[in-house]
Amino acid sequence: QLQLVESGGGLVQPGGSLRLSCAASGFTLDYYAIGWFRQAPGKEREGVSCFVSGDGSTYYADSVEGRFTISRDNAKNTVYLQMNSLKPEDTAVYYCAADPWPVTGLCVPRQYKYWGQGTQVTVAS
């Protein structure tokens, strides 16, 4: 059974850092597109950062470019999102999601079939 489990969320002050983890089980990450998405209260779910091709190419939303970094450890079947210089507007539930290659579009939520349960990130002083 394919499963994604996020961890690492929490409360952090503006300017702080968090690292989210997404542990995959039941499938091998090598064959799946995977990325991070977020949803703030009253807003639509949006793509934050994704691996967009099998060669490791990545996508970052403009709002997080230069602050967030996506990475993966295939040996651990885990994907990470390092978030630095956090801002209050980064507050949201963060999800990881996966779908078999190829995936149409750049980090578009509706293109991903498998989702984790989400982890809350709150940026506040």
C-alpha positions as CSV (number, residue, x, y, z in Angstrom):
1,Q,0.0,0.0,0.0
2,L,1.4,3.3,-1.1
3,Q,1.8,5.7,1.8
4,L,3.3,9.2,2.4
5,V,4.0,10.4,5.9
6,E,5.1,14.0,6.6
7,S,6.8,15.2,9.7
8,G,8.8,18.2,10.9
9,G,6.2,20.9,11.1
10,G,5.7,23.2,14.0
11,L,5.7,26.7,15.3
12,V,8.7,28.9,14.4
13,Q,9.5,32.6,14.6
14,P,9.8,34.8,11.5
15,G,13.2,34.3,10.0
16,G,13.6,30.8,11.4
17,S,14.0,27.5,9.7
18,L,12.3,24.1,9.6
19,R,13.0,20.9,7.7
20,L,10.0,18.8,6.6
21,S,10.4,15.2,5.8
22,C,8.2,12.9,3.7
23,A,8.7,9.2,4.2
24,A,7.4,7.1,1.4
25,S,6.4,3.4,1.7
26,G,4.9,0.9,-0.6
27,F,6.6,2.3,-3.7
28,T,10.0,3.5,-4.9
29,L,10.5,7.2,-5.2
30,D,12.7,6.8,-8.3
31,Y,9.7,6.1,-10.4
32,Y,7.4,8.8,-9.1
33,A,7.2,12.5,-9.4
34,I,7.0,14.0,-5.9
35,G,6.7,17.4,-4.4
36,W,5.6,19.6,-1.6
37,F,2.3,21.6,-1.6
38,R,0.7,23.8,1.0
39,Q,-2.8,25.1,1.8
40,A,-3.4,28.1,4.0
41,P,-6.9,28.8,5.5
42,G,-9.3,30.1,2.9
43,K,-6.8,29.6,0.1
44,E,-6.4,27.0,-2.6
45,R,-3.7,24.3,-2.4
46,E,-0.6,25.4,-4.2
47,G,2.6,23.8,-5.4
48,V,5.6,24.9,-3.3
49,S,8.4,22.8,-4.8
50,C,8.5,19.6,-6.9
51,F,10.9,17.4,-8.7
52,V,9.6,17.8,-12.3
53,S,11.6,15.3,-14.2
54,G,13.5,12.1,-13.6
55,D,16.8,13.9,-13.9
56,G,16.3,15.8,-10.7
57,S,15.1,19.1,-12.2
58,T,13.2,21.1,-9.7
59,Y,10.5,23.7,-9.5
60,Y,10.0,26.4,-6.9
61,A,7.1,28.7,-6.5
62,D,8.2,32.3,-6.8
63,S,7.2,33.0,-3.2
64,V,9.8,30.5,-1.9
65,E,12.5,30.6,-4.5
66,G,15.9,31.2,-2.7
67,R,14.5,30.3,0.7
68,F,13.3,26.7,0.3
69,T,15.2,23.7,-1.0
70,I,13.8,20.3,-2.0
71,S,16.0,17.2,-1.8
72,R,15.6,13.5,-1.7
73,D,17.4,10.5,-0.3
74,N,16.5,7.5,-2.4
75,A,18.2,5.1,0.0
76,K,15.8,6.2,2.7
77,N,12.9,6.7,0.3
78,T,12.4,10.2,1.8
79,V,12.0,13.7,0.4
80,Y,12.8,16.8,2.4
81,L,11.9,20.4,2.3
82,Q,14.4,22.8,3.9
83,M,12.7,26.0,4.7
84,N,14.8,29.0,5.7
85,S,13.9,32.7,6.3
86,L,10.4,31.7,7.1
87,K,7.7,34.4,6.9
88,P,4.2,34.6,8.4
89,E,2.8,34.1,4.9
90,D,4.4,30.6,4.8
91,T,1.9,29.5,7.5
92,A,-0.1,26.6,6.1
93,V,-0.6,22.9,6.2
94,Y,2.2,21.3,4.1
95,Y,1.6,18.2,2.1
96,C,3.8,15.9,0.1
97,A,2.3,14.2,-2.9
98,A,3.4,11.7,-5.5
99,D,2.3,10.3,-8.9
100,P,4.0,8.0,-11.4
101,W,6.1,9.7,-14.1
102,P,5.4,11.5,-16.2
103,V,3.4,14.2,-14.6
104,T,1.9,17.0,-16.6
105,G,2.6,20.6,-15.6
106,L,4.8,22.1,-13.0
107,C,3.9,21.2,-9.5
108,V,0.1,21.3,-10.1
109,P,-1.8,19.7,-7.2
110,R,-4.5,18.1,-9.4
111,Q,-1.9,16.1,-11.2
112,Y,-0.9,14.1,-8.1
113,K,-2.8,11.1,-7.0
114,Y,-1.2,10.1,-3.7
115,W,-1.1,12.5,-0.7
116,G,0.2,12.5,2.8
117,Q,-1.9,13.7,5.8
118,G,-0.1,17.0,6.0
119,T,1.9,18.8,8.7
120,Q,1.1,22.2,10.1
121,V,3.7,25.0,9.8
122,T,3.0,28.2,11.7
123,V,5.3,31.2,11.5
124,A,4.6,33.7,14.2
125,S,6.4,35.7,16.8
